[in-house]
Amino acid sequence: MFKRAVYMVMALILIFAVVAIASEQVVTMEIKGMTCGL
């Protein structure tokens, strides 16, 4: 039971990290696009 909770927490952290990296890339791409547009 405890191991399962640990795995769930690790999975959540992994998913959060992937989402953060993906959104960061999107934001940087948007900023680059805006600067290129200007």
N, C-alpha and C positions, 0 to 999 in steps of 0.2 A: 504494500500500500504506500509506504513512504517513498520507495523507489519510483513508483508511478507518479507521485506528486513532483518529485525532482525532475523526472523526464518531461512532465507537462510544463514546468517552469522553464526548463531549458528550451523547449520547443517555442514557448511564447517569446523568450528573449531572442531566439533565432529569427522568428517571424518579424518581430519588432525591428531588429537590426536590418533585415532585408528591406522592409518597408521604408525605414529611415534612409537607407542608402539610395533606394529607388527614387524617393521624393526629392532627395538632395540633388540627384542627377537631373531630375526634371526641372528643379528650380534653377540650377546652374545653366541648363540649356535655355530656359526662358530668359534668364538675364543676358546670356550671350546673344540670343535672338534680338532682344530689345536693344542692346548696345550696337549690334550690327545694323538694326533697322534705323537707329539714329545716325 
